[in-house]
Amino acid sequence: MFSVTTDKTEEKDFLDIRDFLHRAVIHRASDIHVKVRSRIMARIHGLLLPFSDFALDEKLARQIVYSTMREDQIRRFEENLELDYSYEASGIGRFRANACIQQGTVAASFRHVPSSIPTIEELHLPAICARLAHLPRGLILVCGPTGCGKSTTIAALIDYINSTHSCRIVTIEDPIEFIYEERKAMIIQREVYRDTKAFPSALRETLRQDPNVIVVGEMRDLETMALALTAAETGHLVIATLHSQGASQNIDRIIDVFPPGQQEQIRYQMSNTIQAVITQLLLRTAKGDARLPAVEVMMATHSIRNLIRESKTHQIKSVMQTSSRSGMQTMDQALAELVATGDVSLEEALTMSEIPEDMRNYLERFRAPKAVTRASAKPHRS
């Protein structure tokens, strides 16, 4: 347990959140959580652990959270009762924050954003991801539940493009997380509510700003999705996130957002523009000292495009299962490989498996005497 100087809440009239954030970085915590009538908690390698020996009262929790906000952010938070924002603690690092009201009191979560952007190799993403970064146009979806590492994966892709291509990259984020150091690329980073009012308006203007690559932090609504498809169709490489799991589910989710009368057109657009769907989960390593991604990859081959166009997305998984030469793999195949190499326990993988029996069958095929361990990979966050 991590302790502080006192375990009596009433003796504390001020706490500096930076002290806790600094310790979070030292202990490689991905998140810090603040809540009234609860101790400050930290998530370390997937486990939620106490970071203080005392519970916060309402005054102290509000003071901690408000100390990380600008005045305009406090006003917006009090008006909307929730807020996504970024916080930079000098000498410590950057954090993506979310504040909300629960049971009438302030609560917040702070996620550490590493100052150095991990590479595709350090994150142990499939090699096909580097090839995706060379694509001149089309739509790449990076998908998965909250906290599965989508932002870090996108940052690795953008940093790779930045290192290899002379181009113009525009990101639209809520909030801005990683800060890129320009190398070969010119990078424009816009934060919703600070630099623009909304994703759709920012995306519409971006098309007039001579971009080569457009990053959409989240496709939340019909208008954003429509504009992203149009951007991909008109010669831009668009990288965007969705929170759903599985290639076919993510494709269907975009199509189903549109009115029935438009869905055939959107399905045709999607079949022409989609380049890849990357879906990932984070798992604790067998040693319990880090987390590794299990990554499902769908590449838009001719067969996949036909299935989308013909409204047969339910057959996509079958194509993925037999298309490893094209760089594809299902989530169960990815999980089985992590177990076969000894990086992740069977028990951990089974909790994430879509069809456990399929995963066990893949595991038998992956088992080999010369398995290469990947347990030394850098932890994957954000």
Secondary structure, 3 states (H helix, E strand, C coil): CCCCCCCCHHHCCCCCHHHHHHHHHHCCEEEEEEEECCCCEEEECCEEEECCCCCECHHHHHHHHHCCCCHHHHHHHHHHCEEEEEEEECCCEEEEEEEEEECCEEEEEEEEECCCCCCCCCCCCCCHHHHHCCCCCEEEEEECCCCCCHHHHHHHHHHHHHHHCCCEEEEEECCCCCCCCCCCCEEEEEEECCCECCHHHHHHHHCCCCCCEEEECCCCCHHHHHHHHHHHHCCCEEEEEECCCCHHHHHHHHHHHCCHHHHHHHHHHHHHHEEEEEEEEEEECCCCCCEEEEEEEEECCHHHHHHHHCCCHHHHHHHHHCCHHHCCECHHHHHHHHHHCCCCCHHHHHHHCCCHHHHHHHHHHHCCCCCCCCCCCCCCCC
